[in-house]
Amino acid sequence: MSKPKRYQLLCPIARALDRVGDRWTLLILRDLYAGPARFSGLKAGLDGMATNLLTARLKQLVADGLITQRRAEFGVRVYELTELGRKARDLLFELAMFGGRFPPDDDIKPPGSLRTIAVTLEAACQRVVTPDMDFVAGLHVDGERFTLTAKAGSVTVRAGEAEAPDVEFFNEYEPMVAAGDGRMPLEDFTANHMRIVGHAPGKDAEAVQLLSSAMSWIAEAA
């Protein structure tokens, strides 16, 4: 596959698009924001992307210093974001906010992986978290598991089961997106599409406050 063409312009927007403007590239960064992933895991989540194209995009992202490849447990090769790659978080979040202004297509396909939620949820929570919040939450979205950690005014959301969570949330992906887009009232989502299991006194209220504030922020910004 030929090397991607560059704009060769001084403009910083053009220089950014030189690195992330090709089709699928931002979605790869989006999915890797949830944590390291194998090639097969990325391919499963990016339904419709040809194997050779994913190989080419990953190779270019490594060359541009946005991701790296390493051997993980049992010698499995995984891809993960570099510090530079993680700086795309707010860019991805703003794209999500802009995309929320448009209605979804009628023939949308279910995502191959829900790693897509990590970057948007983390960025939204970071905007409303308070320094006193301190908890670990397990998120179960259509059966996929994520860990949300809030501590000292910082929030992270990563793929994987939470160890000894203070609270757990069980909900569905489509209603979650609808609430974020403003197509479903937040009260409807929390009352009818979310189940909460608390394991530490007071932490469930703390976590609900963070998630509700984050989703309200998204809905108001969309």
C-alpha positions as CSV (number, residue, x, y, z in Angstrom):
1,M,0.0,0.0,0.0
2,S,1.4,3.4,-1.0
3,K,2.5,5.9,1.7
4,P,-0.3,8.4,2.7
5,K,0.0,11.7,1.0
6,R,0.9,14.8,3.0
7,Y,-0.5,18.3,2.7
8,Q,3.0,19.7,3.0
9,L,1.6,22.9,4.6
10,L,2.9,24.9,7.5
11,C,-0.6,25.1,9.0
12,P,-0.8,23.1,12.2
13,I,-4.3,21.8,11.3
14,A,-2.9,20.4,8.1
15,R,0.0,18.9,10.0
16,A,-2.5,17.2,12.4
17,L,-4.5,15.9,9.5
18,D,-1.3,14.5,7.9
19,R,-1.1,12.2,11.0
20,V,-4.8,11.4,11.8
21,G,-6.8,12.5,8.8
22,D,-6.9,9.2,7.0
23,R,-10.1,7.1,7.2
24,W,-10.1,4.8,10.3
25,T,-7.1,6.4,11.9
26,L,-9.0,8.4,14.5
27,L,-11.2,5.4,15.3
28,I,-8.0,3.3,16.0
29,L,-6.9,6.0,18.4
30,R,-10.3,6.1,19.9
31,D,-10.3,2.4,20.6
32,L,-6.8,2.3,21.9
33,Y,-7.7,5.0,24.4
34,A,-9.5,2.3,26.4
35,G,-6.1,0.5,26.9
36,P,-3.7,-1.8,25.0
37,A,-5.2,-4.1,22.4
38,R,-4.1,-6.9,20.2
39,F,-4.4,-6.7,16.4
40,S,-7.3,-9.1,16.4
41,G,-9.1,-7.1,19.1
42,L,-8.8,-3.9,17.1
43,K,-9.9,-5.7,13.9
44,A,-13.0,-7.0,15.7
45,G,-14.0,-3.6,16.9
46,L,-13.5,-1.8,13.6
47,D,-16.1,-3.8,11.6
48,G,-15.7,-3.2,7.9
49,M,-12.0,-2.3,7.9
50,A,-9.8,-4.5,5.7
51,T,-7.0,-6.4,7.4
52,N,-4.3,-4.9,5.1
53,L,-5.6,-1.4,5.7
54,L,-5.5,-1.8,9.5
55,T,-1.9,-3.1,9.2
56,A,-1.0,0.0,7.1
57,R,-2.6,2.4,9.5
58,L,-1.0,0.8,12.6
59,K,2.4,0.9,10.9
60,Q,2.0,4.6,10.1
61,L,0.8,5.5,13.6
62,V,3.8,3.8,15.0
63,A,6.0,5.8,12.6
64,D,4.3,9.0,13.6
65,G,4.9,8.3,17.3
66,L,1.3,8.1,18.2
67,I,1.2,4.4,19.2
68,T,3.7,1.8,20.1
69,Q,3.8,-2.0,19.8
70,R,5.1,-4.2,22.7
71,R,5.0,-7.8,24.0
72,A,2.6,-8.2,26.8
73,E,1.8,-11.2,29.0
74,F,2.5,-14.6,27.5
75,G,4.4,-12.9,24.6
76,V,1.3,-11.5,23.0
77,R,1.9,-8.4,20.9
78,V,-0.3,-5.4,21.7
79,Y,-0.6,-1.9,20.5
80,E,-1.0,1.1,22.9
81,L,-1.0,4.8,22.8
82,T,2.1,6.8,23.5
83,E,2.0,10.0,25.6
84,L,1.7,11.9,22.3
85,G,-1.2,9.7,21.2
86,R,-3.0,10.2,24.5
87,K,-3.0,14.0,23.7
88,A,-5.7,13.2,21.1
89,R,-8.2,12.7,23.8
90,D,-9.8,16.2,23.7
91,L,-9.7,16.1,19.9
92,L,-11.7,12.9,19.9
93,F,-14.1,14.3,22.5
94,E,-14.8,17.4,20.5
95,L,-15.5,15.3,17.5
96,A,-17.9,13.3,19.5
97,M,-19.6,16.4,20.7
98,F,-19.8,17.7,17.1
99,G,-21.1,14.3,15.9
100,G,-23.8,14.3,18.5
101,R,-25.4,17.3,16.6
102,F,-26.3,15.0,13.7
103,P,-28.9,12.2,13.8
104,P,-27.6,8.6,13.4
105,D,-28.1,6.9,10.1
106,D,-31.2,4.6,9.8
107,D,-29.1,1.5,9.0
108,I,-26.4,1.8,11.7
109,K,-24.5,-1.3,12.7
110,P,-23.8,-2.3,16.3
111,P,-20.2,-1.6,17.2
112,G,-17.8,-4.6,17.2
113,S,-16.4,-3.4,20.5
114,L,-17.6,-0.8,23.0
115,R,-14.1,0.5,23.7
116,T,-15.5,3.5,21.8
117,I,-17.0,4.8,25.1
118,A,-13.8,5.2,27.1
119,V,-12.4,8.4,25.6
120,T,-15.7,10.3,25.5
121,L,-16.8,9.2,29.0
122,E,-13.4,10.0,30.5
123,A,-13.1,13.4,28.9
124,A,-16.7,14.3,30.0
125,C,-16.1,13.1,33.6
126,Q,-12.8,15.1,33.7
127,R,-14.8,18.3,33.0
128,V,-17.1,17.8,36.0
129,V,-15.1,15.8,38.6
130,T,-14.4,17.4,41.9
131,P,-11.2,17.0,44.0
132,D,-13.0,15.2,46.8
133,M,-14.3,12.4,44.6
134,D,-12.5,9.1,45.3
135,F,-13.9,5.8,44.1
136,V,-13.5,3.0,41.7
137,A,-16.5,2.0,39.6
138,G,-17.1,-1.0,37.5
139,L,-19.0,-0.3,34.3
140,H,-20.9,-3.1,32.5
141,V,-22.1,-1.9,29.2
142,D,-24.0,-4.5,27.2
143,G,-21.8,-7.1,29.0
144,E,-18.4,-5.4,28.2
145,R,-16.5,-4.3,31.3
146,F,-14.7,-1.1,32.1
147,T,-13.1,0.5,35.1
148,L,-13.7,4.1,36.0
149,T,-11.4,5.6,38.6
150,A,-11.8,9.0,40.1
151,K,-9.1,10.3,42.5
152,A,-7.6,13.7,43.3
153,G,-9.5,15.5,40.6
154,S,-8.5,13.1,37.8
155,V,-10.6,10.4,36.0
156,T,-9.5,7.4,33.9
157,V,-11.7,5.0,32.0
158,R,-10.1,1.8,30.8
159,A,-11.4,-1.5,29.4
160,G,-11.3,-4.4,31.8
161,E,-13.0,-5.6,34.9
162,A,-12.6,-3.4,38.0
163,E,-10.9,-5.0,41.0
164,A,-12.8,-4.5,44.2
165,P,-15.1,-1.7,42.9
166,D,-16.8,0.6,45.3
167,V,-19.9,0.7,43.0
168,E,-21.0,-1.0,39.8
169,F,-23.2,0.2,37.0
170,F,-25.1,-2.0,34.5
171,N,-26.5,-0.3,31.4
172,E,-27.0,-0.6,27.6
173,Y,-25.0,1.2,24.9
174,E,-27.7,2.6,22.7
175,P,-29.7,4.3,25.5
176,M,-26.4,5.6,26.8
177,V,-25.6,7.3,23.5
178,A,-29.2,8.5,23.1
179,A,-29.0,10.2,26.5
180,G,-25.6,11.8,25.6
181,D,-27.0,13.0,22.3
182,G,-30.0,14.5,24.0
183,R,-32.4,12.2,22.3
184,M,-33.4,10.6,25.6
185,P,-34.0,12.5,28.9
186,L,-31.3,11.7,31.4
187,E,-33.9,10.9,34.0
188,D,-35.4,8.2,31.7
189,F,-31.9,6.7,31.2
190,T,-31.0,6.6,34.9
191,A,-34.5,5.3,35.9
192,N,-35.0,2.7,33.2
193,H,-31.7,1.8,31.6
194,M,-29.2,1.8,34.5
195,R,-28.8,-0.5,37.4
196,I,-26.5,0.4,40.3
197,V,-25.0,-1.9,42.9
198,G,-23.1,-0.2,45.7
199,H,-20.3,-2.0,47.7
200,A,-19.0,0.9,49.8
201,P,-21.1,3.3,51.8
202,G,-21.6,6.6,50.1
203,K,-19.6,5.8,47.1
204,D,-22.6,5.0,44.9
205,A,-24.0,8.5,45.4
206,E,-20.6,10.0,44.6
207,A,-20.3,7.9,41.4
208,V,-23.9,8.6,40.3
209,Q,-23.2,12.3,40.8
210,L,-20.1,12.2,38.5
211,L,-21.8,10.1,35.8
212,S,-25.0,12.2,35.8
213,S,-23.1,15.4,35.7
214,A,-20.9,14.1,32.9
215,M,-23.8,13.0,30.8
216,S,-25.7,16.2,31.4
217,W,-22.6,18.1,30.3
218,I,-22.5,16.1,27.1
219,A,-26.2,16.5,26.4
220,E,-26.1,20.2,27.0
221,A,-23.0,20.6,24.8
222,A,-24.4,18.5,21.9
